[in-house]
Amino acid sequence: MVIRPIPFDTQNPDGAPVRPRESEILDSIRQTFAEKGFDGASMQELARAAGMSVGNFYRYFPSKAAMVAAIITRDLEEVGQKFTDIATADDPLAALREGLHLRVAEECCDVEDASLWAEITAAAQRKPEIGNVVQHMEWGITSYLVAAFALIAGVSREEAERRFLAHAAMVVMLVKTTSIQAHGPSAQCRLSRDDLTALVQRLVDMILDEVAAARPKEPK
């Protein structure tokens, strides 16, 4: 079974998958983006990190917004594969729970990746073109979750959207804010990342348990 997202409008012109060379460039610039920030990293610095001339770099990514769109497109492809694996697992609920627990832990501990997403999230508040692609990403993940919830609860996709859309949106919000809280300005306080991880994982469990409880009881 392949879990497909609910159709949604996208600002990505063609929705084309990221090509191998583009993917290599994205890998090489992630650290620079994370360290210097969206506004702080110049196109010259990003081109240097990729080992390319500025002119050649612009051929692949004419703007920072194009880079963010490519990062999101690639990450959504990976997310889609993970949800397909969940759908074909012997116990989809357990597989989803394990995957979300791991994601929460990564958001708390993977400094480079979490810092990158914190920068992108902050830029989305200031720049509409970035806000559009971030909204694209969040809605895509939300729709994958709704599809997984339909499978777990044993209901139709339409019924799952009606009953569990808020649940899915809350999971996305929890993971997103975990990254910001763990690596943003407030990370300087005495917040224990282990405590934060454990708390968010418990909240995720509550949401999943509520979805699973909606599954019709099998006749005895």
C-alpha positions in Angstrom: 0.0 0.0 0.0 1.3 3.5 -0.9 0.1 6.3 1.3 -0.6 9.4 -0.8 -1.1 12.9 0.5 -4.3 14.8 0.2 -4.1 17.0 -2.9 -3.0 20.6 -2.1 -2.0 23.7 -3.9 1.7 24.2 -4.2 3.9 27.1 -5.1 6.4 24.8 -6.6 6.1 25.5 -10.4 6.2 21.9 -11.6 6.6 19.8 -8.5 9.4 18.0 -10.2 11.6 15.7 -8.0 15.0 17.0 -7.0 17.7 15.9 -9.5 20.8 14.1 -8.2 23.2 17.0 -8.9 20.8 19.4 -7.1 20.6 17.0 -4.2 24.4 16.9 -3.9 24.5 20.7 -3.8 21.8 20.8 -1.1 23.8 18.4 1.0 26.9 20.6 0.7 25.2 23.9 1.7 23.1 22.7 4.6 25.8 23.4 7.2 26.4 26.9 5.8 22.7 27.7 5.9 22.3 26.3 9.4 25.4 28.2 10.8 24.9 31.6 9.1 21.1 31.7 8.8 18.8 32.4 5.9 19.7 36.1 5.7 23.3 35.7 6.8 24.4 33.2 4.2 25.2 35.0 0.9 24.8 33.3 -2.5 28.6 33.7 -2.8 29.1 31.7 0.4 26.7 29.1 -0.6 28.3 28.7 -4.0 31.7 28.4 -2.3 30.3 25.7 0.1 29.1 23.8 -3.0 32.5 24.1 -4.7 31.0 26.0 -7.6 31.2 29.4 -9.2 28.4 31.8 -8.4 27.3 31.8 -12.0 27.1 28.1 -12.2 25.3 28.0 -8.8 22.6 30.3 -10.0 21.9 27.9 -12.9 20.7 25.4 -10.3 19.2 27.7 -7.7 18.3 31.3 -8.8 17.3 32.3 -5.3 17.3 31.2 -1.7 13.6 30.5 -2.0 14.3 28.0 -4.8 16.8 26.3 -2.5 14.2 26.0 0.3 11.6 24.7 -2.2 14.1 22.0 -3.3 15.0 21.1 0.3 11.3 20.7 1.1 10.5 18.7 -2.1 13.3 16.3 -1.3 12.3 15.9 2.3 8.7 15.3 1.3 9.8 12.5 -1.0 11.6 10.9 1.9 8.6 11.4 4.2 6.4 9.7 1.6 8.6 6.7 1.5 8.6 6.4 5.3 4.8 6.5 5.4 4.6 3.9 2.7 6.8 1.7 4.9 4.5 2.4 7.9 1.5 1.3 5.8 3.1 -2.0 4.9 4.3 -2.8 8.4 2.8 -5.7 10.4 1.7 -3.1 13.0 1.2 0.3 11.4 0.4 2.0 14.7 3.6 0.7 16.3 5.7 1.7 13.2 4.2 5.2 13.2 4.8 5.6 16.9 8.4 4.5 16.6 8.9 6.8 13.6 7.5 9.8 15.4 9.4 9.1 18.6 12.6 9.0 16.5 11.8 12.2 14.7 11.1 14.1 18.0 14.5 12.8 19.3 16.2 13.9 16.2 14.7 17.4 16.4 16.1 17.8 19.9 19.5 16.3 19.3 20.4 16.8 15.6 21.8 20.3 16.0 22.7 21.0 12.3 19.4 19.8 10.8 17.2 21.3 13.5 19.0 24.6 13.2 18.4 24.6 9.5 14.7 24.1 10.0 14.6 26.7 12.7 16.1 29.2 10.3 13.7 28.3 7.5 10.8 28.6 9.9 11.9 32.0 11.0 12.4 33.2 7.4 8.9 32.0 6.6 7.5 34.6 9.0 9.3 37.4 7.1 9.3 36.3 3.5 6.0 35.2 1.8 7.8 33.1 -0.8 9.4 31.0 1.9 6.1 31.0 3.9 4.4 29.4 0.9 6.8 26.5 0.5 6.9 25.9 4.3 3.1 25.8 4.3 3.4 23.3 1.4 5.6 21.1 3.5 3.5 21.2 6.6 0.3 20.4 4.7 2.0 17.6 2.9 3.1 16.0 6.1 -0.3 16.6 7.7 -2.0 14.8 4.8 0.3 11.8 5.1 -0.6 11.6 8.8 -4.3 11.7 8.0 -3.8 8.9 5.6 -2.0 6.8 8.2 -4.7 7.6 10.8 -7.3 6.3 8.4 -5.4 3.0 8.2 -4.9 2.8 11.9 -8.6 3.7 12.8 -10.0 1.5 10.1 -12.0 4.4 8.5 -12.1 6.0 5.1 -9.8 8.8 4.1 -12.6 11.3 4.1 -13.8 10.2 7.6 -10.2 10.4 8.9 -9.8 13.9 7.5 -13.1 14.9 9.2 -12.2 13.4 12.6 -8.4 13.5 12.8 -7.2 16.5 10.8 -6.7 18.4 14.0 -4.8 15.5 15.5 -2.4 15.4 12.5 -1.9 19.2 12.6 -1.1 19.0 16.3 1.6 16.3 15.7 3.2 18.5 13.0 3.1 21.5 15.4 4.7 19.5 18.2 7.6 18.3 16.1 8.1 21.8 14.6 8.1 23.6 18.0 10.3 21.0 19.6 13.0 21.9 17.1 12.6 25.7 17.7 12.5 25.3 21.5 15.5 23.0 21.6 17.7 25.1 19.2 16.3 28.6 19.2 17.1 31.5 21.6 15.3 29.8 24.5 17.7 26.9 24.3 20.1 28.9 26.5 17.8 28.4 29.5 18.1 25.3 31.7 15.8 23.3 29.6 16.8 19.6 29.5 16.5 18.3 25.9 16.0 14.8 27.3 13.0 16.0 29.4 11.6 17.9 26.4 12.0 14.9 24.2 10.2 12.6 26.7 7.4 15.0 27.2 6.7 15.5 23.5 6.8 11.8 22.9 4.2 11.3 25.6 2.0 13.9 24.0 2.4 12.1 20.6 1.4 8.9 22.3 -1.8 10.5 23.6 -2.7 11.6 20.1 -2.0 8.2 18.6 -3.9 6.3 21.3 -6.9 8.5 20.7 -6.8 7.7 17.0 -6.4 4.0 17.6 -9.3 4.0 20.1 -11.6 5.1 17.3 -11.1 1.8 15.5 -14.4 -0.2 15.4 -14.4 -3.1 17.8 -14.4 -6.5 16.0 -17.4 -8.7 16.8 -16.7 -11.4 19.4 
